[in-house]
């Protein structure tokens, strides 16, 4: 590896001028994230650019490693989140409400763990409370926490359902996810307009066909589950 010149060191400093203190430390190699420094991560991106057949030192790509690493910090921030923690604050003053609570059309972006390609979709979450409910934004945060990781849609669906069941202990939980997988639309078979639907039903959602049907009717997804 060539010895860095003063000009290259100055350019590197300019590249990270607007980073947070933690990002700046990582850029200097002093703050490893999961055992990998930001400098190492950026070099890995340069390696992929070279392997793809391009020149990472040309003008259009010179800042790409920095941008990719920063984007990864956002796309995969779910590893630093504790989904169950979002559900710790609950409310019991609900006027005796004991019917379905449903939050539908929760948009998310995830990434396929097999090809690292985007998964774009919507999640529908419902539960049958048993004395306490949670703020609806927290359900969306649970979806976000699991989506911002490398995922398989089936696993993500089950993770969300189990998290809500464990934290809230409701009478039942239902989760349905509809998503398009770019590992299928942009490579391989190249089939666009295809969406995958997965569901996970726990408690009364699994045991009682009427409860399950009511949930599916509310989210307007038929045949899931």
C-alpha positions as a Markdown table, in Angstrom:
| # | Residue | x | y | z |
|---|---|---|---|---|
| 1 | Unk | 0.0 | 0.0 | 0.0 |
| 2 | Unk | 1.5 | 3.4 | -0.9 |
| 3 | Unk | 2.4 | 5.8 | 1.8 |
| 4 | Unk | -0.2 | 8.6 | 2.3 |
| 5 | Unk | 0.9 | 12.0 | 1.1 |
| 6 | Unk | 0.1 | 15.3 | 2.8 |
| 7 | Unk | -2.5 | 16.1 | 0.1 |
| 8 | Unk | -4.3 | 12.8 | 0.6 |
| 9 | Unk | -4.4 | 13.2 | 4.4 |
| 10 | Unk | -5.8 | 16.7 | 4.0 |
| 11 | Unk | -8.5 | 15.4 | 1.6 |
| 12 | Unk | -9.4 | 12.7 | 4.1 |
| 13 | Unk | -9.7 | 15.2 | 6.8 |
| 14 | Unk | -12.0 | 17.4 | 4.6 |
| 15 | Unk | -14.1 | 14.3 | 3.8 |
| 16 | Unk | -14.9 | 13.8 | 7.4 |
| 17 | Unk | -15.2 | 17.4 | 8.5 |
| 18 | Unk | -19.0 | 17.2 | 9.1 |
| 19 | Unk | -18.9 | 13.8 | 10.9 |
| 20 | Unk | -20.1 | 13.4 | 14.5 |
| 21 | Unk | -17.4 | 12.9 | 17.1 |
| 22 | Unk | -18.0 | 9.1 | 17.0 |
| 23 | Unk | -17.8 | 9.0 | 13.2 |
| 24 | Unk | -14.7 | 11.2 | 13.2 |
| 25 | Unk | -13.0 | 8.8 | 15.7 |
| 26 | Unk | -14.0 | 5.8 | 13.6 |
| 27 | Unk | -12.6 | 7.5 | 10.5 |
| 28 | Unk | -9.3 | 7.9 | 12.3 |
| 29 | Unk | -9.4 | 4.2 | 13.1 |
| 30 | Unk | -9.8 | 4.7 | 16.9 |
| 31 | Unk | -13.5 | 3.7 | 17.3 |
| 32 | Unk | -14.2 | 0.2 | 15.9 |
| 33 | Unk | -17.7 | -0.7 | 15.2 |
| 34 | Unk | -18.3 | -4.4 | 15.6 |
| 35 | Unk | -14.5 | -4.8 | 15.5 |
| 36 | Unk | -14.1 | -2.9 | 12.2 |
| 37 | Unk | -12.9 | 0.7 | 11.9 |
| 38 | Unk | -14.5 | 3.1 | 9.4 |
| 39 | Unk | -11.2 | 3.2 | 7.5 |
| 40 | Unk | -11.3 | -0.6 | 7.1 |
| 41 | Unk | -14.9 | -0.4 | 5.9 |
| 42 | Unk | -14.2 | 2.3 | 3.3 |
| 43 | Unk | -11.2 | 0.2 | 2.0 |
| 44 | Unk | -13.5 | -2.7 | 1.6 |
| 45 | Unk | -15.8 | -0.6 | -0.6 |
| 46 | Unk | -12.8 | 0.4 | -2.7 |
| 47 | Unk | -11.9 | -3.2 | -3.1 |
| 48 | Unk | -15.5 | -4.0 | -4.4 |
| 49 | Unk | -15.3 | -1.0 | -6.8 |
| 50 | Unk | -12.0 | -2.3 | -8.2 |
| 51 | Unk | -13.4 | -5.9 | -8.4 |
| 52 | Unk | -16.4 | -4.5 | -10.4 |
| 53 | Unk | -14.0 | -3.1 | -13.0 |
| 54 | Unk | -13.9 | 0.6 | -12.1 |
| 55 | Unk | -11.3 | 2.9 | -10.6 |
| 56 | Unk | -12.1 | 4.1 | -7.0 |
| 57 | Unk | -9.7 | 7.0 | -7.4 |
| 58 | Unk | -11.5 | 8.7 | -10.3 |
| 59 | Unk | -13.5 | 11.8 | -9.5 |
| 60 | Unk | -17.0 | 10.3 | -9.5 |
| 61 | Unk | -16.0 | 7.5 | -7.1 |
| 62 | Unk | -13.5 | 9.2 | -4.8 |
| 63 | Unk | -16.0 | 9.9 | -2.1 |
| 64 | Unk | -18.1 | 6.8 | -2.7 |
| 65 | Unk | -16.6 | 4.7 | 0.0 |
| 66 | Unk | -17.3 | 7.4 | 2.6 |
| 67 | Unk | -20.9 | 7.7 | 1.4 |
| 68 | Unk | -21.5 | 3.9 | 1.3 |
| 69 | Unk | -20.2 | 3.4 | 4.9 |
| 70 | Unk | -22.4 | 6.3 | 6.1 |
| 71 | Unk | -25.4 | 4.8 | 4.3 |
| 72 | Unk | -24.6 | 1.4 | 5.9 |
| 73 | Unk | -24.7 | 3.1 | 9.3 |
| 74 | Unk | -28.3 | 4.2 | 8.6 |
| 75 | Unk | -29.5 | 1.0 | 6.7 |
| 76 | Unk | -28.3 | -1.3 | 9.4 |
| 77 | Unk | -28.9 | 0.8 | 12.5 |
| 78 | Unk | -31.3 | -1.9 | 13.7 |
| 79 | Unk | -28.4 | -3.9 | 15.2 |
| 80 | Unk | -28.0 | -1.1 | 17.8 |
| 81 | Unk | -31.7 | -1.1 | 18.7 |
| 82 | Unk | -33.5 | -3.1 | 21.3 |
| 83 | Unk | -37.1 | -3.7 | 19.9 |
| 84 | Unk | -38.5 | -4.9 | 23.2 |
| 85 | Unk | -37.4 | -1.7 | 24.9 |
| 86 | Unk | -39.8 | 0.2 | 22.7 |
| 87 | Unk | -42.7 | -1.7 | 24.2 |
| 88 | Unk | -41.9 | -1.3 | 27.9 |
| 89 | Unk | -44.1 | 1.7 | 28.5 |
| 90 | Unk | -47.7 | 0.6 | 28.4 |
| 91 | Unk | -51.1 | 2.1 | 29.3 |
| 92 | Unk | -53.9 | 0.5 | 31.3 |
| 93 | Unk | -56.5 | 3.3 | 31.2 |
| 94 | Unk | -58.2 | 2.2 | 28.1 |
| 95 | Unk | -61.8 | 2.2 | 29.2 |
| 96 | Unk | -62.1 | -1.5 | 29.2 |
| 97 | Unk | -61.1 | -1.7 | 25.5 |
| 98 | Unk | -60.3 | -5.3 | 24.6 |
| 99 | Unk | -60.8 | -5.5 | 20.9 |
| 100 | Unk | -58.3 | -5.6 | 18.1 |
| 101 | Unk | -55.6 | -3.0 | 17.8 |
| 102 | Unk | -54.2 | -2.9 | 14.3 |
| 103 | Unk | -51.5 | -0.7 | 12.7 |
| 104 | Unk | -51.3 | -1.3 | 9.0 |
| 105 | Unk | -49.2 | -0.1 | 6.1 |
| 106 | Unk | -46.0 | 0.4 | 8.0 |
| 107 | Unk | -43.5 | 1.1 | 5.2 |
| 108 | Unk | -40.0 | -0.3 | 5.6 |
| 109 | Unk | -36.8 | -0.8 | 3.8 |
| 110 | Unk | -34.6 | -3.8 | 4.6 |
| 111 | Unk | -31.9 | -5.8 | 2.9 |
| 112 | Unk | -31.7 | -9.5 | 1.8 |
| 113 | Unk | -29.1 | -11.3 | 3.8 |
| 114 | Unk | -28.4 | -13.5 | 0.8 |
| 115 | Unk | -27.5 | -10.8 | -1.8 |
| 116 | Unk | -27.5 | -7.6 | 0.3 |
| 117 | Unk | -30.2 | -6.3 | -2.1 |
| 118 | Unk | -33.1 | -4.1 | -0.9 |
| 119 | Unk | -36.4 | -5.4 | 0.3 |
| 120 | Unk | -39.1 | -2.8 | 0.1 |
| 121 | Unk | -42.5 | -3.3 | 1.6 |
| 122 | Unk | -45.2 | -2.8 | 4.2 |
| 123 | Unk | -45.9 | -4.5 | 7.5 |
| 124 | Unk | -49.3 | -4.8 | 9.1 |
| 125 | Unk | -49.3 | -5.5 | 12.9 |
| 126 | Unk | -52.2 | -6.3 | 15.2 |
| 127 | Unk | -52.7 | -7.6 | 18.7 |
| 128 | Unk | -55.6 | -8.4 | 21.0 |
| 129 | Unk | -54.8 | -6.6 | 24.3 |
| 130 | Unk | -55.1 | -8.1 | 27.7 |
| 131 | Unk | -55.5 | -5.1 | 30.0 |
| 132 | Unk | -52.8 | -2.9 | 28.6 |
| 133 | Unk | -51.9 | -1.2 | 25.3 |
| 134 | Unk | -48.8 | 0.4 | 23.8 |
| 135 | Unk | -48.4 | 3.7 | 21.9 |
| 136 | Unk | -48.9 | 2.9 | 18.2 |
| 137 | Unk | -45.6 | 4.6 | 17.1 |
| 138 | Unk | -43.8 | 1.9 | 19.2 |
| 139 | Unk | -45.2 | -0.8 | 17.0 |
| 140 | Unk | -43.7 | 1.0 | 14.0 |
| 141 | Unk | -40.4 | 1.3 | 15.8 |
| 142 | Unk | -40.3 | -2.5 | 16.4 |
| 143 | Unk | -40.8 | -3.0 | 12.7 |
| 144 | Unk | -38.0 | -0.5 | 11.9 |
| 145 | Unk | -35.6 | -2.1 | 14.4 |
| 146 | Unk | -35.9 | -5.5 | 12.7 |
| 147 | Unk | -36.0 | -4.2 | 9.2 |
| 148 | Unk | -32.8 | -2.3 | 9.5 |
| 149 | Unk | -30.8 | -5.5 | 9.6 |
| 150 | Unk | -29.9 | -8.1 | 7.1 |
| 151 | Unk | -33.0 | -10.1 | 6.8 |
| 152 | Unk | -35.1 | -13.0 | 5.4 |
| 153 | Unk | -38.7 | -11.9 | 5.2 |
| 154 | Unk | -40.0 | -15.0 | 6.9 |
| 155 | Unk | -37.7 | -14.5 | 9.9 |
| 156 | Unk | -38.4 | -10.8 | 10.2 |
| 157 | Unk | -42.2 | -11.6 | 10.3 |
| 158 | Unk | -41.7 | -14.1 | 13.1 |
| 159 | Unk | -39.3 | -11.8 | 15.0 |
| 160 | Unk | -41.8 | -8.9 | 15.1 |
| 161 | Unk | -44.6 | -11.2 | 16.3 |
| 162 | Unk | -42.6 | -12.8 | 19.0 |
| 163 | Unk | -41.3 | -9.5 | 20.3 |
| 164 | Unk | -44.8 | -8.1 | 20.7 |
| 165 | Unk | -46.0 | -11.3 | 22.3 |
| 166 | Unk | -43.1 | -11.4 | 24.8 |
| 167 | Unk | -43.2 | -7.7 | 25.7 |
| 168 | Unk | -47.0 | -7.1 | 25.9 |
| 169 | Unk | -48.3 | -10.6 | 26.7 |
| 170 | Unk | -51.6 | -10.0 | 24.8 |
| 171 | Unk | -54.2 | -12.6 | 24.0 |
| 172 | Unk | -52.8 | -12.8 | 20.5 |
| 173 | Unk | -50.6 | -11.2 | 17.8 |
| 174 | Unk | -50.8 | -11.1 | 14.1 |
| 175 | Unk | -48.1 | -9.8 | 11.7 |
| 176 | Unk | -48.4 | -9.8 | 7.9 |
| 177 | Unk | -45.6 | -8.4 | 5.6 |
| 178 | Unk | -45.9 | -7.7 | 1.9 |
| 179 | Unk | -42.6 | -6.9 | 0.1 |
| 180 | Unk | -40.7 | -6.7 | -3.1 |
| 181 | Unk | -37.3 | -8.3 | -3.2 |
| 182 | Unk | -34.8 | -6.6 | -5.5 |
| 183 | Unk | -32.6 | -9.8 | -5.5 |
| 184 | Unk | -35.4 | -11.2 | -7.6 |
| 185 | Unk | -36.4 | -8.1 | -9.6 |
| 186 | Unk | -32.9 | -6.8 | -10.6 |
| 187 | Unk | -30.9 | -10.0 | -10.9 |
| 188 | Unk | -31.5 | -13.7 | -11.5 |
| 189 | Unk | -35.0 | -14.2 | -12.9 |
| 190 | Unk | -35.7 | -10.5 | -13.3 |
| 191 | Unk | -39.4 | -10.6 | -12.5 |
| 192 | Unk | -40.9 | -7.2 | -11.7 |
| 193 | Unk | -44.3 | -6.5 | -10.1 |
| 194 | Unk | -44.0 | -9.6 | -7.8 |
| 195 | Unk | -44.5 | -9.3 | -4.1 |
| 196 | Unk | -44.0 | -11.8 | -1.3 |
| 197 | Unk | -46.6 | -12.1 | 1.5 |
| 198 | Unk | -45.7 | -13.7 | 4.9 |
| 199 | Unk | -47.7 | -14.0 | 8.1 |
| 200 | Unk | -47.2 | -15.0 | 11.7 |
| 201 | Unk | -50.1 | -15.6 | 14.0 |
| 202 | Unk | -49.8 | -16.2 | 17.7 |
| 203 | Unk | -52.3 | -16.9 | 20.4 |
| 204 | Unk | -56.0 | -16.3 | 19.5 |
| 205 | Unk | -54.9 | -15.1 | 16.0 |
| 206 | Unk | -53.7 | -18.7 | 15.4 |
| 207 | Unk | -56.3 | -20.6 | 17.3 |
| 208 | Unk | -59.5 | -18.6 | 16.4 |
| 209 | Unk | -60.4 | -18.4 | 12.7 |
| 210 | Unk | -62.8 | -15.5 | 13.3 |
| 211 | Unk | -60.1 | -13.4 | 15.0 |
| 212 | Unk | -57.7 | -14.1 | 12.2 |
| 213 | Unk | -60.3 | -13.4 | 9.6 |
| 214 | Unk | -61.2 | -10.1 | 11.2 |
| 215 | Unk | -57.5 | -9.0 | 11.3 |
| 216 | Unk | -57.0 | -10.0 | 7.7 |
| 217 | Unk | -60.1 | -8.1 | 6.7 |
| 218 | Unk | -58.9 | -5.0 | 8.5 |
| 219 | Unk | -55.6 | -5.0 | 6.7 |
| 220 | Unk | -57.3 | -6.1 | 3.4 |
| 221 | Unk | -55.0 | -9.0 | 2.8 |
| 222 | Unk | -56.8 | -12.2 | 1.9 |
| 223 | Unk | -55.4 | -15.6 | 2.0 |
| 224 | Unk | -52.4 | -14.8 | 4.3 |
| 225 | Unk | -52.0 | -17.1 | 7.2 |
